[in-house]
């Protein structure tokens, strides 16, 4: 359950953060309002998944529950075209979900834990959430062009650029974690090698290839084809980040 809670909170964090980068002058408010309902559902789901662990006192429910409430109030703000308030509340949702992801991380050994390892466990939810959220936000924005075909393509191009930057950062984090595991002399089982291959081939390389293809498709421009490619990218990032979380349960370093 901890893996699923982490995954949903990271997705919600990244999606809310990516939405704050979308200009309300270039994208209609319906995009923000509808996707805030998605964020509301994600946070409620995270709270439901974490509820058994919360009863044992091993996880906190207040971040996703508070974020769910703010998701609703933010959707009301966008309904009345209050873009400034809506973006501020999106930033609050992102902060709460990131805090929830950090609190849901398995505790590390106190003073004996290397500073680099502590930093990696702080950075990993950020880069992972950025990959998940920017890809999801880009795909949903591409879909929104079907409702508002007159919108400019610059916001979608921006989110794809954020997606590529997030994938680059996550690749660096994963490579450092993998290198440190090898340096510690830790070996992998055949199953772990298979999951590691899925993590890198689909989650990182495959997602980057899809982002590059979507960016090239927008030069035509063809938002519908780009959105179809981003659908595949969402599946790749889901597979990759879930694989990374699964591997990290048995390793000291985040992979």
Secondary structure, 3 states (H helix, E strand, C coil): CHHHHHHHHHHHHHHHHHHHCCCCCCCCHHHHHHHHHHHHHHHHHHHHHHHHHHHCCCCCCHHHHHHHHHHHHHHHHHHCCCHHHHHHHHHHHHHHHHHHHHHCCCCCCCCCCCHHHHHHHHHHHHHHHHHHHHHHHHHHHHHHCCCCCCCCCHHHHHHHHHHHHHHHHHHHHHHHHHHHHHHCCCCCCHHHHHHHHHHHHHHHHHHHHHHHHHHHHCCCCCHHHHHHHHHHHHHHHHHHHHHHHHHHCCCCCCC
